[in-house]
Amino acid sequence: MSDVTVHVRPNGPYKVVGAITLIDDETGEPVAGGDGEAIFLCRCGGSTNKPFCDGTHSKIGFQGAMAAVQQTDG
């Protein structure tokens, strides 16, 4: 199995690199991947082509968090 990496791009999408297959939850069919090429997944929520990035983040001024927030039990 090849390595897969997910890059959090500053104020932009997730860049997923490696041999992955992205499956549609409703149909169970692959929608991308399988060939090892990079895919870019929307992180801002504004893409009209979800789950893929369409560049909307730059138009709406998306400011993404760069550090993970640790969850604590309430």
All heavy atoms as TSV, in Angstrom:
chain	resi	resn	atom	element	x	y	z
A	1	MET	N	N	0.854	-1.179	0.000
A	1	MET	CA	C	0.000	0.000	0.000
A	1	MET	C	C	0.900	1.242	0.000
A	1	MET	O	O	1.866	1.327	0.742
A	1	MET	CB	C	-0.920	-0.013	1.221
A	1	MET	CG	C	-1.753	1.250	1.334
A	1	MET	SD	S	-3.047	1.126	2.565
A	1	MET	CE	C	-4.309	0.387	1.568
A	2	SER	N	N	0.577	2.187	-0.823
A	2	SER	CA	C	1.393	3.398	-0.907
A	2	SER	C	C	1.008	4.379	0.193
A	2	SER	O	O	-0.065	4.308	0.773
A	2	SER	CB	C	1.231	4.060	-2.272
A	2	SER	OG	O	-0.090	4.508	-2.418
A	3	ASP	N	N	1.904	5.306	0.448
A	3	ASP	CA	C	1.652	6.335	1.447
A	3	ASP	C	C	0.656	7.359	0.922
A	3	ASP	O	O	0.652	7.698	-0.257
A	3	ASP	CB	C	2.951	7.059	1.800
A	3	ASP	CG	C	3.915	6.157	2.562
A	3	ASP	OD1	O	3.445	5.256	3.271
A	3	ASP	OD2	O	5.125	6.369	2.438
A	4	VAL	N	N	-0.183	7.826	1.817
A	4	VAL	CA	C	-1.139	8.888	1.514
A	4	VAL	C	C	-0.853	10.018	2.479
A	4	VAL	O	O	-0.677	9.795	3.675
A	4	VAL	CB	C	-2.595	8.412	1.676
A	4	VAL	CG1	C	-3.561	9.560	1.485
A	4	VAL	CG2	C	-2.896	7.292	0.702
A	5	THR	N	N	-0.792	11.251	1.961
A	5	THR	CA	C	-0.589	12.412	2.815
A	5	THR	C	C	-1.698	13.415	2.561
A	5	THR	O	O	-2.210	13.536	1.448
A	5	THR	CB	C	0.777	13.088	2.572
A	5	THR	OG1	O	0.878	13.452	1.193
A	5	THR	CG2	C	1.921	12.171	2.937
A	6	VAL	N	N	-2.078	14.119	3.632
A	6	VAL	CA	C	-3.070	15.182	3.539
A	6	VAL	C	C	-2.385	16.457	4.000
A	6	VAL	O	O	-1.901	16.533	5.122
A	6	VAL	CB	C	-4.307	14.882	4.419
A	6	VAL	CG1	C	-5.305	16.026	4.325
A	6	VAL	CG2	C	-4.942	13.557	4.020
A	7	HIS	N	N	-2.326	17.428	3.100
A	7	HIS	CA	C	-1.708	18.712	3.394
A	7	HIS	C	C	-2.808	19.733	3.662
A	7	HIS	O	O	-3.724	19.870	2.854
A	7	HIS	CB	C	-0.872	19.210	2.203
A	7	HIS	CG	C	0.198	18.250	1.785
A	7	HIS	ND1	N	1.488	18.370	2.209
A	7	HIS	CD2	C	0.152	17.173	0.983
A	7	HIS	CE1	C	2.200	17.395	1.692
A	7	HIS	NE2	N	1.413	16.649	0.939
A	8	VAL	N	N	-2.710	20.440	4.783
A	8	VAL	CA	C	-3.634	21.530	5.079
A	8	VAL	C	C	-3.020	22.779	4.464
A	8	VAL	O	O	-2.002	23.275	4.931
A	8	VAL	CB	C	-3.841	21.712	6.595
A	8	VAL	CG1	C	-4.815	22.848	6.859
A	8	VAL	CG2	C	-4.343	20.428	7.228
A	9	ARG	N	N	-3.623	23.267	3.402
A	9	ARG	CA	C	-3.069	24.437	2.713
A	9	ARG	C	C	-3.557	25.707	3.394
A	9	ARG	O	O	-4.712	25.796	3.786
A	9	ARG	CB	C	-3.477	24.398	1.252
A	9	ARG	CG	C	-2.952	23.074	0.633
A	9	ARG	CD	C	-3.049	23.041	-0.805
A	9	ARG	NE	N	-2.393	24.224	-1.333
A	9	ARG	CZ	C	-2.070	24.380	-2.595
A	9	ARG	NH1	N	-2.341	23.450	-3.446
A	9	ARG	NH2	N	-1.505	25.476	-3.008
A	10	PRO	N	N	-2.670	26.688	3.552
A	10	PRO	CA	C	-3.053	27.929	4.242
A	10	PRO	C	C	-4.278	28.577	3.589
A	10	PRO	O	O	-4.248	28.914	2.411
A	10	PRO	CB	C	-1.832	28.819	4.094
A	10	PRO	CG	C	-0.695	27.892	3.826
A	10	PRO	CD	C	-1.292	26.725	3.082
A	11	ASN	N	N	-5.354	28.691	4.366
A	11	ASN	CA	C	-6.593	29.320	3.899
A	11	ASN	C	C	-7.118	28.734	2.601
A	11	ASN	O	O	-7.744	29.424	1.801
A	11	ASN	CB	C	-6.406	30.839	3.772
A	11	ASN	CG	C	-5.975	31.438	5.081
A	11	ASN	OD1	O	-6.448	31.054	6.139
A	11	ASN	ND2	N	-5.033	32.354	5.037
A	12	GLY	N	N	-6.841	27.465	2.395
A	12	GLY	CA	C	-7.273	26.807	1.169
A	12	GLY	C	C	-7.722	25.384	1.430
A	12	GLY	O	O	-8.042	25.019	2.561
A	13	PRO	N	N	-7.721	24.569	0.385
A	13	PRO	CA	C	-8.257	23.212	0.489
A	13	PRO	C	C	-7.293	22.238	1.147
A	13	PRO	O	O	-6.131	22.548	1.393
A	13	PRO	CB	C	-8.464	22.827	-0.979
A	13	PRO	CG	C	-7.367	23.548	-1.683
A	13	PRO	CD	C	-7.259	24.879	-0.967
A	14	TYR	N	N	-7.812	21.048	1.401
A	14	TYR	CA	C	-6.957	19.924	1.773
A	14	TYR	C	C	-6.411	19.345	0.475
A	14	TYR	O	O	-7.178	19.057	-0.452
A	14	TYR	CB	C	-7.743	18.825	2.492
A	14	TYR	CG	C	-8.279	19.211	3.833
A	14	TYR	CD1	C	-9.647	19.299	4.052
A	14	TYR	CD2	C	-7.430	19.468	4.905
A	14	TYR	CE1	C	-10.152	19.631	5.296
A	14	TYR	CE2	C	-7.921	19.805	6.154
A	14	TYR	CZ	C	-9.284	19.887	6.341
A	14	TYR	OH	O	-9.782	20.219	7.568
A	15	LYS	N	N	-5.100	19.166	0.404
A	15	LYS	CA	C	-4.475	18.516	-0.747
A	15	LYS	C	C	-4.167	17.086	-0.333
A	15	LYS	O	O	-3.383	16.858	0.594
A	15	LYS	CB	C	-3.193	19.234	-1.143
A	15	LYS	CG	C	-2.474	18.590	-2.309
A	15	LYS	CD	C	-1.183	19.332	-2.629
A	15	LYS	CE	C	-0.455	18.679	-3.770
A	15	LYS	NZ	N	0.852	19.353	-4.024
A	16	VAL	N	N	-4.804	16.131	-1.000
A	16	VAL	CA	C	-4.626	14.720	-0.678
A	16	VAL	C	C	-3.793	14.089	-1.787
A	16	VAL	O	O	-4.164	14.147	-2.961
A	16	VAL	CB	C	-5.987	14.001	-0.552
A	16	VAL	CG1	C	-5.788	12.548	-0.153
A	16	VAL	CG2	C	-6.890	14.720	0.445
A	17	VAL	N	N	-2.650	13.519	-1.390
A	17	VAL	CA	C	-1.718	12.948	-2.358
A	17	VAL	C	C	-1.523	11.472	-2.037
A	17	VAL	O	O	-1.253	11.112	-0.896
A	17	VAL	CB	C	-0.352	13.671	-2.302
A	17	VAL	CG1	C	0.613	13.070	-3.308
A	17	VAL	CG2	C	-0.516	15.161	-2.530
A	18	GLY	N	N	-1.667	10.644	-3.034
A	18	GLY	CA	C	-1.453	9.214	-2.864
A	18	GLY	C	C	-2.563	8.432	-3.530
A	18	GLY	O	O	-3.535	8.990	-4.030
A	19	ALA	N	N	-2.406	7.135	-3.501
A	19	ALA	CA	C	-3.375	6.262	-4.151
A	19	ALA	C	C	-4.571	6.052	-3.226
A	19	ALA	O	O	-4.581	5.169	-2.386
A	19	ALA	CB	C	-2.728	4.931	-4.507
A	20	ILE	N	N	-5.571	6.917	-3.371
A	20	ILE	CA	C	-6.801	6.808	-2.583
A	20	ILE	C	C	-7.986	6.698	-3.524
A	20	ILE	O	O	-7.892	7.042	-4.701
A	20	ILE	CB	C	-7.017	8.027	-1.652
A	20	ILE	CG1	C	-7.239	9.297	-2.474
A	20	ILE	CG2	C	-5.876	8.185	-0.686
A	20	ILE	CD1	C	-8.304	10.180	-1.924
A	21	THR	N	N	-9.090	6.256	-2.995
A	21	THR	CA	C	-10.348	6.282	-3.737
A	21	THR	C	C	-11.371	6.968	-2.857
A	21	THR	O	O	-11.585	6.570	-1.712
A	21	THR	CB	C	-10.818	4.861	-4.092
A	21	THR	OG1	O	-9.794	4.204	-4.846
A	21	THR	CG2	C	-12.103	4.902	-4.900
A	22	LEU	N	N	-11.991	8.012	-3.369
A	22	LEU	CA	C	-13.021	8.756	-2.666
A	22	LEU	C	C	-14.372	8.190	-3.098
A	22	LEU	O	O	-14.690	8.170	-4.283
A	22	LEU	CB	C	-12.908	10.238	-3.014
A	22	LEU	CG	C	-13.807	11.209	-2.278
A	22	LEU	CD1	C	-13.495	11.192	-0.781
A	22	LEU	CD2	C	-13.610	12.613	-2.823
A	23	ILE	N	N	-15.155	7.697	-2.123
A	23	ILE	CA	C	-16.413	7.004	-2.407
A	23	ILE	C	C	-17.595	7.889	-2.026
A	23	ILE	O	O	-17.625	8.467	-0.945
A	23	ILE	CB	C	-16.503	5.690	-1.590
A	23	ILE	CG1	C	-15.300	4.786	-1.853
A	23	ILE	CG2	C	-17.817	4.966	-1.841
A	23	ILE	CD1	C	-15.248	4.217	-3.235
A	24	ASP	N	N	-18.596	7.979	-2.908
A	24	ASP	CA	C	-19.843	8.682	-2.617
A	24	ASP	C	C	-20.637	7.839	-1.616
A	24	ASP	O	O	-20.915	6.659	-1.867
A	24	ASP	CB	C	-20.648	8.874	-3.901
A	24	ASP	CG	C	-21.917	9.665	-3.674
A	24	ASP	OD1	O	-22.819	9.142	-2.981
A	24	ASP	OD2	O	-22.029	10.779	-4.204
A	25	ASP	N	N	-20.983	8.427	-0.490
A	25	ASP	CA	C	-21.671	7.689	0.570
A	25	ASP	C	C	-23.058	7.209	0.143
A	25	ASP	O	O	-23.504	6.151	0.573
A	25	ASP	CB	C	-21.781	8.555	1.831
A	25	ASP	CG	C	-22.242	7.766	3.041
A	25	ASP	OD1	O	-21.655	6.688	3.299
A	25	ASP	OD2	O	-23.178	8.204	3.724
A	26	GLU	N	N	-23.749	7.971	-0.689
A	26	GLU	CA	C	-25.100	7.596	-1.104
A	26	GLU	C	C	-25.115	6.489	-2.145
A	26	GLU	O	O	-25.931	5.578	-2.087
A	26	GLU	CB	C	-25.853	8.817	-1.624
A	26	GLU	CG	C	-26.175	9.823	-0.537
A	26	GLU	CD	C	-26.960	11.017	-1.068
A	26	GLU	OE1	O	-27.476	10.957	-2.200
A	26	GLU	OE2	O	-27.051	12.010	-0.329
A	27	THR	N	N	-24.202	6.575	-3.122
A	27	THR	CA	C	-24.214	5.598	-4.213
A	27	THR	C	C	-23.225	4.452	-4.009
A	27	THR	O	O	-23.367	3.411	-4.641
A	27	THR	CB	C	-23.865	6.280	-5.548
A	27	THR	OG1	O	-22.504	6.719	-5.504
A	27	THR	CG2	C	-24.808	7.435	-5.843
A	28	GLY	N	N	-22.207	4.681	-3.174
A	28	GLY	CA	C	-21.164	3.682	-2.992
A	28	GLY	C	C	-20.189	3.623	-4.146
A	28	GLY	O	O	-19.321	2.767	-4.200
A	29	GLU	N	N	-20.332	4.569	-5.079
A	29	GLU	CA	C	-19.478	4.600	-6.271
A	29	GLU	C	C	-18.284	5.519	-6.062
A	29	GLU	O	O	-18.393	6.554	-5.397
A	29	GLU	CB	C	-20.285	5.087	-7.480
A	29	GLU	CG	C	-21.421	4.173	-7.875
A	29	GLU	CD	C	-20.933	2.827	-8.369
A	29	GLU	OE1	O	-19.924	2.776	-9.098
A	29	GLU	OE2	O	-21.563	1.822	-8.008
A	30	PRO	N	N	-17.150	5.184	-6.681
A	30	PRO	CA	C	-15.994	6.077	-6.612
A	30	PRO	C	C	-16.270	7.385	-7.352
A	30	PRO	O	O	-16.904	7.381	-8.403
A	30	PRO	CB	C	-14.885	5.302	-7.328
A	30	PRO	CG	C	-15.397	3.936	-7.564
A	30	PRO	CD	C	-16.874	3.962	-7.407
A	31	VAL	N	N	-15.818	8.505	-6.757
A	31	VAL	CA	C	-15.968	9.800	-7.427
A	31	VAL	C	C	-14.617	10.391	-7.806
A	31	VAL	O	O	-14.559	11.317	-8.599
A	31	VAL	CB	C	-16.767	10.822	-6.578
A	31	VAL	CG1	C	-18.206	10.380	-6.442
A	31	VAL	CG2	C	-16.151	11.019	-5.217
A	32	ALA	N	N	-13.548	9.872	-7.240
A	32	ALA	CA	C	-12.211	10.354	-7.575
A	32	ALA	C	C	-11.188	9.406	-7.002
A	32	ALA	O	O	-11.470	8.604	-6.127
A	32	ALA	CB	C	-11.987	11.755	-7.011
A	33	GLY	N	N	-9.982	9.581	-7.492
A	33	GLY	CA	C	-8.864	8.841	-6.940
A	33	GLY	C	C	-8.642	7.522	-7.625
A	33	GLY	O	O	-9.181	7.244	-8.682
A	34	GLY	N	N	-7.811	6.735	-6.973
A	34	GLY	CA	C	-7.470	5.437	-7.518
A	34	GLY	C	C	-6.254	5.458	-8.415
A	34	GLY	O	O	-5.651	4.438	-8.665
A	35	ASP	N	N	-5.873	6.656	-8.871
A	35	ASP	CA	C	-4.749	6.743	-9.790
A	35	ASP	C	C	-3.507	7.374	-9.169
A	35	ASP	O	O	-2.490	7.504	-9.822
A	35	ASP	CB	C	-5.143	7.510	-11.045
A	35	ASP	CG	C	-5.664	8.901	-10.752
A	35	ASP	OD1	O	-5.560	9.363	-9.603
A	35	ASP	OD2	O	-6.192	9.532	-11.687
A	36	GLY	N	N	-3.578	7.779	-7.911
A	36	GLY	CA	C	-2.427	8.347	-7.232
A	36	GLY	C	C	-2.216	9.828	-7.452
A	36	GLY	O	O	-1.300	10.409	-6.878
A	37	GLU	N	N	-3.037	10.461	-8.297
A	37	GLU	CA	C	-2.893	11.901	-8.510
A	37	GLU	C	C	-3.498	12.668	-7.345
A	37	GLU	O	O	-4.407	12.191	-6.677
A	37	GLU	CB	C	-3.561	12.316	-9.816
A	37	GLU	CG	C	-2.822	11.800	-11.037
A	37	GLU	CD	C	-3.283	12.475	-12.307
A	37	GLU	OE1	O	-3.746	13.632	-12.241
A	37	GLU	OE2	O	-3.180	11.835	-13.352
A	38	ALA	N	N	-3.001	13.879	-7.109
A	38	ALA	CA	C	-3.494	14.722	-6.019
A	38	ALA	C	C	-4.929	15.152	-6.283
A	38	ALA	O	O	-5.319	15.404	-7.424
A	38	ALA	CB	C	-2.609	15.951	-5.857
A	39	ILE	N	N	-5.722	15.200	-5.197
A	39	ILE	CA	C	-7.048	15.793	-5.268
A	39	ILE	C	C	-7.121	16.889	-4.212
A	39	ILE	O	O	-6.396	16.860	-3.218
A	39	ILE	CB	C	-8.187	14.761	-5.080
A	39	ILE	CG1	C	-8.106	14.073	-3.725
A	39	ILE	CG2	C	-8.211	13.757	-6.203
A	39	ILE	CD1	C	-9.304	13.190	-3.428
A	40	PHE	N	N	-7.960	17.871	-4.444
A	40	PHE	CA	C	-8.099	19.008	-3.545
A	40	PHE	C	C	-9.525	19.039	-3.020
A	40	PHE	O	O	-10.469	19.172	-3.796
A	40	PHE	CB	C	-7.765	20.307	-4.281
A	40	PHE	CG	C	-6.328	20.345	-4.727
A	40	PHE	CD1	C	-5.939	19.768	-5.925
A	40	PHE	CD2	C	-5.370	20.938	-3.927
A	40	PHE	CE1	C	-4.613	19.783	-6.330
A	40	PHE	CE2	C	-4.045	20.963	-4.321
A	40	PHE	CZ	C	-3.663	20.391	-5.521
A	41	LEU	N	N	-9.667	18.901	-1.701
A	41	LEU	CA	C	-10.985	18.830	-1.073
A	41	LEU	C	C	-11.322	20.143	-0.388
A	41	LEU	O	O	-10.486	20.732	0.308
A	41	LEU	CB	C	-11.023	17.690	-0.063
A	41	LEU	CG	C	-10.763	16.303	-0.644
A	41	LEU	CD1	C	-10.726	15.267	0.467
A	41	LEU	CD2	C	-11.811	15.942	-1.685
A	42	CYS	N	N	-12.563	20.595	-0.580
A	42	CYS	CA	C	-13.037	21.854	-0.022
A	42	CYS	C	C	-12.938	21.841	1.499
A	42	CYS	O	O	-13.308	20.874	2.153
A	42	CYS	CB	C	-14.492	22.093	-0.434
A	42	CYS	SG	S	-15.201	23.600	0.254
A	43	ARG	N	N	-12.459	22.940	2.043
A	43	ARG	CA	C	-12.367	23.112	3.487
A	43	ARG	C	C	-13.196	24.293	3.949
A	43	ARG	O	O	-13.529	24.402	5.119
A	43	ARG	CB	C	-10.893	23.310	3.861
A	43	ARG	CG	C	-10.604	23.327	5.313
A	43	ARG	CD	C	-9.144	23.082	5.588
A	43	ARG	NE	N	-8.282	24.153	5.199
A	43	ARG	CZ	C	-7.562	24.886	6.043
A	43	ARG	NH1	N	-7.623	24.671	7.335
A	43	ARG	NH2	N	-6.779	25.820	5.585
A	44	CYS	N	N	-13.579	25.184	3.027
A	44	CYS	CA	C	-14.300	26.402	3.408
A	44	CYS	C	C	-15.808	26.200	3.452
A	44	CYS	O	O	-16.528	26.985	4.057
A	44	CYS	CB	C	-13.964	27.546	2.458
A	44	CYS	SG	S	-14.730	27.445	0.821
A	45	GLY	N	N	-16.311	25.169	2.771
A	45	GLY	CA	C	-17.744	24.909	2.726
A	45	GLY	C	C	-18.472	25.646	1.624
A	45	GLY	O	O	-19.666	25.476	1.439
A	46	GLY	N	N	-17.765	26.467	0.861
A	46	GLY	CA	C	-18.419	27.287	-0.153
A	46	GLY	C	C	-18.351	26.758	-1.576
A	46	GLY	O	O	-18.956	27.332	-2.477
A	47	SER	N	N	-17.648	25.673	-1.807
A	47	SER	CA	C	-17.492	25.148	-3.160
A	47	SER	C	C	-18.833	24.720	-3.742
A	47	SER	O	O	-19.678	24.148	-3.054
A	47	SER	CB	C	-16.546	23.944	-3.149
A	47	SER	OG	O	-16.482	23.347	-4.428
A	48	THR	N	N	-19.017	24.985	-5.028
A	48	THR	CA	C	-20.213	24.500	-5.718
A	48	THR	C	C	-19.960	23.119	-6.318
A	48	THR	O	O	-20.842	22.558	-6.954
A	48	THR	CB	C	-20.654	25.476	-6.827
A	48	THR	OG1	O	-19.579	25.621	-7.759
A	48	THR	CG2	C	-21.036	26.819	-6.249
A	49	ASN	N	N	-18.758	22.591	-6.099
A	49	ASN	CA	C	-18.358	21.297	-6.637
A	49	ASN	C	C	-17.914	20.359	-5.508
A	49	ASN	O	O	-16.968	19.613	-5.657
A	49	ASN	CB	C	-17.228	21.493	-7.655
A	49	ASN	CG	C	-16.954	20.252	-8.454
A	49	ASN	OD1	O	-17.833	19.441	-8.688
A	49	ASN	ND2	N	-15.714	20.095	-8.874
A	50	LYS	N	N	-18.598	20.447	-4.348
A	50	LYS	CA	C	-18.212	19.635	-3.189
A	50	LYS	C	C	-18.221	18.152	-3.541
A	50	LYS	O	O	-19.075	17.728	-4.301
A	50	LYS	CB	C	-19.172	19.890	-2.025
A	50	LYS	CG	C	-19.032	21.251	-1.419
A	50	LYS	CD	C	-20.023	21.394	-0.272
A	50	LYS	CE	C	-20.103	22.789	0.246
A	50	LYS	NZ	N	-21.145	23.583	-0.320
A	51	PRO	N	N	-17.305	17.402	-3.013
A	51	PRO	CA	C	-16.357	17.747	-1.964
A	51	PRO	C	C	-15.079	18.391	-2.479
A	51	PRO	O	O	-14.147	18.622	-1.722
A	51	PRO	CB	C	-16.051	16.381	-1.329
A	51	PRO	CG	C	-16.072	15.446	-2.501
A	51	PRO	CD	C	-17.205	15.957	-3.367
A	52	PHE	N	N	-15.026	18.700	-3.768
A	52	PHE	CA	C	-13.805	19.233	-4.358
A	52	PHE	C	C	-13.744	20.751	-4.256
A	52	PHE	O	O	-14.768	21.433	-4.255
A	52	PHE	CB	C	-13.698	18.806	-5.826
A	52	PHE	CG	C	-13.777	17.319	-5.982
A	52	PHE	CD1	C	-14.935	16.713	-6.427
A	52	PHE	CD2	C	-12.702	16.526	-5.647
A	52	PHE	CE1	C	-15.029	15.343	-6.547
A	52	PHE	CE2	C	-12.779	15.140	-5.749
A	52	PHE	CZ	C	-13.952	14.553	-6.212
A	53	CYS	N	N	-12.545	21.259	-4.181
A	53	CYS	CA	C	-12.317	22.703	-4.133
A	53	CYS	C	C	-12.540	23.296	-5.523
A	53	CYS	O	O	-12.103	22.735	-6.531
A	53	CYS	CB	C	-10.878	22.965	-3.684
A	53	CYS	SG	S	-10.420	24.704	-3.709
A	54	ASP	N	N	-13.216	24.450	-5.570
A	54	ASP	CA	C	-13.382	25.165	-6.838
A	54	ASP	C	C	-12.806	26.576	-6.775
A	54	ASP	O	O	-13.052	27.393	-7.651
A	54	ASP	CB	C	-14.853	25.200	-7.266
A	54	ASP	CG	C	-15.729	26.046	-6.352
A	54	ASP	OD1	O	-15.222	26.608	-5.354
A	54	ASP	OD2	O	-16.939	26.149	-6.631
A	55	GLY	N	N	-12.044	26.880	-5.714
A	55	GLY	CA	C	-11.415	28.194	-5.577
A	55	GLY	C	C	-12.259	29.218	-4.835
A	55	GLY	O	O	-11.826	30.360	-4.665
A	56	THR	N	N	-13.446	28.845	-4.389
A	56	THR	CA	C	-14.327	29.784	-3.703
A	56	THR	C	C	-13.668	30.373	-2.459
A	56	THR	O	O	-13.931	31.519	-2.101
A	56	THR	CB	C	-15.665	29.100	-3.330
A	56	THR	OG1	O	-16.320	28.716	-4.546
A	56	THR	CG2	C	-16.572	30.020	-2.534
A	57	HIS	N	N	-12.798	29.606	-1.793
A	57	HIS	CA	C	-12.157	30.086	-0.569
A	57	HIS	C	C	-11.475	31.436	-0.762
A	57	HIS	O	O	-11.518	32.287	0.111
A	57	HIS	CB	C	-11.147	29.054	-0.035
A	57	HIS	CG	C	-10.058	28.746	-0.992
A	57	HIS	ND1	N	-10.194	27.787	-1.985
A	57	HIS	CD2	C	-8.828	29.269	-1.139
A	57	HIS	CE1	C	-9.075	27.734	-2.677
A	57	HIS	NE2	N	-8.235	28.623	-2.194
A	58	SER	N	N	-10.884	31.648	-1.930
A	58	SER	CA	C	-10.195	32.920	-2.180
A	58	SER	C	C	-11.181	34.058	-2.443
A	58	SER	O	O	-10.886	35.215	-2.152
A	58	SER	CB	C	-9.217	32.789	-3.346
A	58	SER	OG	O	-9.899	32.442	-4.528
A	59	LYS	N	N	-12.356	33.742	-2.948
A	59	LYS	CA	C	-13.370	34.763	-3.228
A	59	LYS	C	C	-14.102	35.211	-1.974
A	59	LYS	O	O	-14.575	36.336	-1.900
A	59	LYS	CB	C	-14.380	34.240	-4.248
A	59	LYS	CG	C	-13.778	33.942	-5.590
A	59	LYS	CD	C	-14.788	33.313	-6.513
A	59	LYS	CE	C	-14.090	32.864	-7.782
A	59	LYS	NZ	N	-14.576	31.596	-8.271
A	60	ILE	N	N	-14.233	34.298	-0.985
A	60	ILE	CA	C	-14.994	34.635	0.219
A	60	ILE	C	C	-14.105	35.010	1.401
A	60	ILE	O	O	-14.600	35.284	2.496
A	60	ILE	CB	C	-15.952	33.483	0.623
A	60	ILE	CG1	C	-15.180	32.225	1.010
A	60	ILE	CG2	C	-16.959	33.210	-0.479
A	60	ILE	CD1	C	-16.056	31.113	1.577
A	61	GLY	N	N	-12.794	35.011	1.192
A	61	GLY	CA	C	-11.872	35.396	2.254
A	61	GLY	C	C	-11.757	34.368	3.368
A	61	GLY	O	O	-11.569	34.721	4.531
A	62	PHE	N	N	-11.842	33.096	3.019
A	62	PHE	CA	C	-11.765	32.022	4.010
A	62	PHE	C	C	-10.455	32.105	4.790
A	62	PHE	O	O	-9.386	32.244	4.212
A	62	PHE	CB	C	-11.873	30.665	3.313
A	62	PHE	CG	C	-11.669	29.484	4.225
A	62	PHE	CD1	C	-12.604	29.160	5.174
A	62	PHE	CD2	C	-10.530	28.708	4.117
A	62	PHE	CE1	C	-12.435	28.056	6.012
A	62	PHE	CE2	C	-10.346	27.610	4.935
A	62	PHE	CZ	C	-11.294	27.287	5.888
A	63	GLN	N	N	-10.567	32.028	6.107
A	63	GLN	CA	C	-9.414	32.001	6.996
A	63	GLN	C	C	-9.449	30.682	7.753
A	63	GLN	O	O	-10.251	30.519	8.672
A	63	GLN	CB	C	-9.445	33.179	7.983
A	63	GLN	CG	C	-9.378	34.534	7.325
A	63	GLN	CD	C	-7.997	34.792	6.725
A	63	GLN	OE1	O	-6.986	34.651	7.396
A	63	GLN	NE2	N	-7.978	35.162	5.462
A	64	GLY	N	N	-8.612	29.756	7.373
A	64	GLY	CA	C	-8.616	28.436	7.986
A	64	GLY	C	C	-7.683	28.348	9.177
A	64	GLY	O	O	-6.619	28.958	9.192
A	65	ALA	N	N	-8.091	27.583	10.168
A	65	ALA	CA	C	-7.227	27.312	11.315
A	65	ALA	C	C	-6.074	26.426	10.849
A	65	ALA	O	O	-6.271	25.502	10.078
A	65	ALA	CB	C	-8.014	26.619	12.412
A	66	MET	N	N	-4.885	26.702	11.314
A	66	MET	CA	C	-3.723	25.924	10.912
A	66	MET	C	C	-3.318	24.908	11.975
A	66	MET	O	O	-2.513	24.047	11.733
A	66	MET	CB	C	-2.543	26.840	10.602
A	66	MET	CG	C	-2.757	27.652	9.343
A	66	MET	SD	S	-3.188	26.682	7.881
A	66	MET	CE	C	-1.707	25.733	7.644
A	67	ALA	N	N	-3.873	25.021	13.167
A	67	ALA	CA	C	-3.522	24.078	14.225
A	67	ALA	C	C	-4.767	23.285	14.627
A	67	ALA	O	O	-5.865	23.819	14.659
A	67	ALA	CB	C	-2.977	24.831	15.436
A	68	ALA	N	N	-4.559	22.036	14.920
A	68	ALA	CA	C	-5.660	21.211	15.387
A	68	ALA	C	C	-6.068	21.636	16.782
A	68	ALA	O	O	-5.242	22.053	17.581
A	68	ALA	CB	C	-5.239	19.743	15.405
A	69	VAL	N	N	-7.354	21.567	17.047
A	69	VAL	CA	C	-7.872	21.912	18.368
A	69	VAL	C	C	-8.096	20.613	19.121
A	69	VAL	O	O	-8.789	19.720	18.651
A	69	VAL	CB	C	-9.204	22.687	18.244
A	69	VAL	CG1	C	-9.777	22.964	19.617
A	69	VAL	CG2	C	-8.996	23.973	17.465
A	70	GLN	N	N	-7.485	20.529	20.298
A	70	GLN	CA	C	-7.619	19.311	21.091
A	70	GLN	C	C	-9.000	19.244	21.720
A	70	GLN	O	O	-9.454	20.218	22.340
A	70	GLN	CB	C	-6.565	19.277	22.181
A	70	GLN	CG	C	-6.570	17.991	22.973
A	70	GLN	CD	C	-5.423	17.937	23.971
A	70	GLN	OE1	O	-4.658	18.870	24.119
A	70	GLN	NE2	N	-5.312	16.818	24.655
A	71	GLN	N	N	-9.686	18.124	21.552
A	71	GLN	CA	C	-11.002	17.908	22.133
A	71	GLN	C	C	-10.847	17.476	23.573
A	71	GLN	O	O	-9.957	16.700	23.910
A	71	GLN	CB	C	-11.753	16.816	21.358
A	71	GLN	CG	C	-12.032	17.183	19.915
A	71	GLN	CD	C	-13.161	18.178	19.784
A	71	GLN	OE1	O	-14.094	18.166	20.545
A	71	GLN	NE2	N	-13.079	19.044	18.794
A	72	THR	N	N	-11.702	17.975	24.449
A	72	THR	CA	C	-11.713	17.540	25.841
A	72	THR	C	C	-13.101	17.056	26.198
A	72	THR	O	O	-14.097	17.521	25.646
A	72	THR	CB	C	-11.312	18.685	26.803
A	72	THR	OG1	O	-12.236	19.757	26.631
A	72	THR	CG2	C	-9.909	19.177	26.531
A	73	ASP	N	N	-13.170	16.093	27.084
A	73	ASP	CA	C	-14.474	15.606	27.541
A	73	ASP	C	C	-15.122	16.639	28.425
A	73	ASP	O	O	-14.486	17.226	29.284
A	73	ASP	CB	C	-14.321	14.290	28.306
A	73	ASP	CG	C	-13.888	13.163	27.382
A	73	ASP	OD1	O	-14.201	13.232	26.174
A	73	ASP	OD2	O	-13.265	12.192	27.849
A	74	GLY	N	N	-16.427	16.916	28.188
A	74	GLY	CA	C	-17.161	17.965	28.851
A	74	GLY	C	C	-17.490	17.647	30.241
A	74	GLY	O	O	-17.722	18.236	31.160
